[in-house]
Amino acid sequence: MNETNQKSESLIAVTGASGHLGRLVIETLLGGNTPANKIVAVVRDPQKIADFAARGVQVRRADYTQPETLDAAFNGVERLLLVSSNEVGERVPQHKNVIEAARKSGVNFLAYTSILKADVSEMQLAADHRETEQVIRESGIPFAFLRNSWYFENYTDQLSSILQHGAVFGSAGDGQVSAASRADYAAAAAVVLASGNHENKIYELGGDAAFTLSELAAEISKQTGSEIVYRDLPVEEYAQALIGAGLPEPMARILADADLGLKRGDLLVNSGDLSRLAGHPTTTLAEAVAFGLKK
Ligand SMILES: NC(=O)c1ccc[n+]([C@@H]2O[C@H](COP(=O)([O-])OP(=O)(O)OC[C@H]3O[C@@H](n4cnc5c(N)ncnc54)[C@H](OP(=O)(O)O)[C@@H]3O)[C@@H](O)[C@H]2O)c1
């Protein structure tokens, strides 16, 4: 029996199983060598993933804010993917609860979806991830840090608004971003969960070919025939534009600050880790835009 098959017989849990990334990780595991009954989908509301239960996945209810629910959910789990919480501002205490429950339950491998260059990134968003990584190290549980760059979907989910305004807005200047699709990151996470030799590894994950926001605008122009430009704004103006578009102010400020990080290179990587782990080239900008336009 090879290492991959051995790991596929371990009980593997994925948190955030109702979210975009968690769902894709479970789909990828199901499409590989992992039997459905060896997958534990951890979720706040089991109704949201009734489809996985119907396919034989073990669905267990837990909330990051309720430690006793996490203890029960991790019973017998050997390998765990902690998908970072989307409740920005609450993340560190929530993640601490998950890590402590994992330690108590005897989880022997914990993968965590962090952010690119979490140790040195100056983006405000990176602080929670840096602190979470530290808590994981201190827990003594063997870990893998999946340090993800941006999702393509951060842009392609905005295509209708971009087309309406004839512009991509940002504060990223000529900075390059190594974006990849959620499906690419999910493929890498599934490999790390279902195969061996990832203990105490740090993966810097991003798309194979970086691009600027001007290049993003040019690709959208090319595929739609509409003229789309990139409008670079001072960071305060960009934050106000995001607030005007309906984002809560704290999130708008964090996203505007992230563009300054993009400009500095905090979201740029050429490690090749993502395509190597996923086993295929990452989604290209042209493919991502085409896919986004079809949705
Ligand atoms: N790299 C990037 O570009 C990027 C972009 C956006 C986000 N992210 C980060 O990556 C993570 C995964 O991305 P995604 O697209 O899958 O996000 P998502 O679709 O928003 O999913 C987040 C998941 O976290 C779960 N969750 C939130 N609070 C919870 C709690 N208190 N207890 C248990 N579960 C909780 C949600 O459950 P419910 O369904 O019950 O709400 C959901 O399943 C995000 O949470 C965020 O930290 C990264």
The ligand as an SDF file (V2000), in Angstrom:
LIG
                    3D

 48 52  0  0  0  0  0  0  0  0999 V2000
   -7.5160   34.2550   -0.8160 N   0  0  0  0  0  0  0  0  0  0  0  0
   -8.5830   34.9880   -1.0880 C   0  0  0  0  0  0  0  0  0  0  0  0
   -8.6750   35.6820   -2.1280 O   0  0  0  0  0  0  0  0  0  0  0  0
   -9.7510   34.9600   -0.1500 C   0  0  0  0  0  0  0  0  0  0  0  0
  -10.9140   35.6600   -0.4890 C   0  0  0  0  0  0  0  0  0  0  0  0
  -11.9940   35.5990    0.3900 C   0  0  0  0  0  0  0  0  0  0  0  0
  -11.8930   34.8600    1.5610 C   0  0  0  0  0  0  0  0  0  0  0  0
  -10.7410   34.1910    1.8500 N   0  0  0  0  0  0  0  0  0  0  0  0
  -10.5860   33.3820    3.0950 C   0  0  0  0  0  0  0  0  0  0  0  0
  -10.7140   32.0170    2.7100 O   0  0  0  0  0  0  0  0  0  0  0  0
  -11.7900   31.3980    3.4390 C   0  0  0  0  0  0  0  0  0  0  0  0
  -12.5120   30.4130    2.5390 C   0  0  0  0  0  0  0  0  0  0  0  0
  -12.9990   31.0870    1.3990 O   0  0  0  0  0  0  0  0  0  0  0  0
  -14.4720   30.8060    0.8690 P   0  0  0  0  0  0  0  0  0  0  0  0
  -14.5590   31.4920   -0.4210 O   0  0  0  0  0  0  0  0  0  0  0  0
  -14.7820   29.3530    0.9700 O   0  0  0  0  0  0  0  0  0  0  0  0
  -15.3460   31.5850    1.9850 O   0  0  0  0  0  0  0  0  0  0  0  0
  -16.8910   31.3830    2.2610 P   0  0  0  0  0  0  0  0  0  0  0  0
  -17.5990   30.8410    1.0660 O   0  0  0  0  0  0  0  0  0  0  0  0
  -17.3640   32.6650    2.8320 O   0  0  0  0  0  0  0  0  0  0  0  0
  -16.9430   30.2380    3.3860 O   0  0  0  0  0  0  0  0  0  0  0  0
  -16.6310   30.4690    4.7220 C   0  0  0  0  0  0  0  0  0  0  0  0
  -17.0440   29.2540    5.5400 C   0  0  0  0  0  0  0  0  0  0  0  0
  -16.7320   29.5060    6.9160 O   0  0  0  0  0  0  0  0  0  0  0  0
  -17.8340   29.0520    7.6890 C   0  0  0  0  0  0  0  0  0  0  0  0
  -17.9100   29.7270    8.9780 N   0  0  0  0  0  0  0  0  0  0  0  0
  -17.9130   31.0580    9.1940 C   0  0  0  0  0  0  0  0  0  0  0  0
  -18.0490   31.2980   10.5080 N   0  0  0  0  0  0  0  0  0  0  0  0
  -18.1410   30.0890   11.1170 C   0  0  0  0  0  0  0  0  0  0  0  0
  -18.3000   29.6720   12.4600 C   0  0  0  0  0  0  0  0  0  0  0  0
  -18.4380   30.5610   13.4590 N   0  0  0  0  0  0  0  0  0  0  0  0
  -18.3370   28.3460   12.7220 N   0  0  0  0  0  0  0  0  0  0  0  0
  -18.2170   27.4460   11.7350 C   0  0  0  0  0  0  0  0  0  0  0  0
  -18.0730   27.7760   10.4370 N   0  0  0  0  0  0  0  0  0  0  0  0
  -18.0400   29.0840   10.1370 C   0  0  0  0  0  0  0  0  0  0  0  0
  -19.0420   29.4020    6.8240 C   0  0  0  0  0  0  0  0  0  0  0  0
  -20.1770   28.6940    7.2870 O   0  0  0  0  0  0  0  0  0  0  0  0
  -21.6910   29.1800    6.9880 P   0  0  0  0  0  0  0  0  0  0  0  0
  -22.0640   28.5940    5.6450 O   0  0  0  0  0  0  0  0  0  0  0  0
  -22.4520   28.5800    8.1000 O   0  0  0  0  0  0  0  0  0  0  0  0
  -21.7100   30.6760    6.9880 O   0  0  0  0  0  0  0  0  0  0  0  0
  -18.5470   28.9330    5.4690 C   0  0  0  0  0  0  0  0  0  0  0  0
  -18.6980   27.5510    5.3370 O   0  0  0  0  0  0  0  0  0  0  0  0
  -12.6630   32.5750    3.9110 C   0  0  0  0  0  0  0  0  0  0  0  0
  -13.3930   32.2120    5.0590 O   0  0  0  0  0  0  0  0  0  0  0  0
  -11.6200   33.6430    4.1660 C   0  0  0  0  0  0  0  0  0  0  0  0
  -11.0050   33.4610    5.4290 O   0  0  0  0  0  0  0  0  0  0  0  0
   -9.6820   34.2210    1.0160 C   0  0  0  0  0  0  0  0  0  0  0  0
  1  2  1  0
  2  3  2  0
  2  4  1  0
  4  5  1  0
  4 48  2  0
  5  6  2  0
  6  7  1  0
  7  8  2  0
  8  9  1  0
  8 48  1  0
  9 10  1  0
  9 46  1  0
 10 11  1  0
 11 12  1  0
 11 44  1  0
 12 13  1  0
 13 14  1  0
 14 15  2  0
 14 16  1  0
 14 17  1  0
 17 18  1  0
 18 19  2  0
 18 20  1  0
 18 21  1  0
 21 22  1  0
 22 23  1  0
 23 24  1  0
 23 42  1  0
 24 25  1  0
 25 26  1  0
 25 36  1  0
 26 27  1  0
 26 35  1  0
 27 28  2  0
 28 29  1  0
 29 30  1  0
 29 35  2  0
 30 31  1  0
 30 32  2  0
 32 33  1  0
 33 34  2  0
 34 35  1  0
 36 37  1  0
 36 42  1  0
 37 38  1  0
 38 39  2  0
 38 40  1  0
 38 41  1  0
 42 43  1  0
 44 45  1  0
 44 46  1  0
 46 47  1  0
M  CHG  2   8   1  16  -1
M  END
$$$$
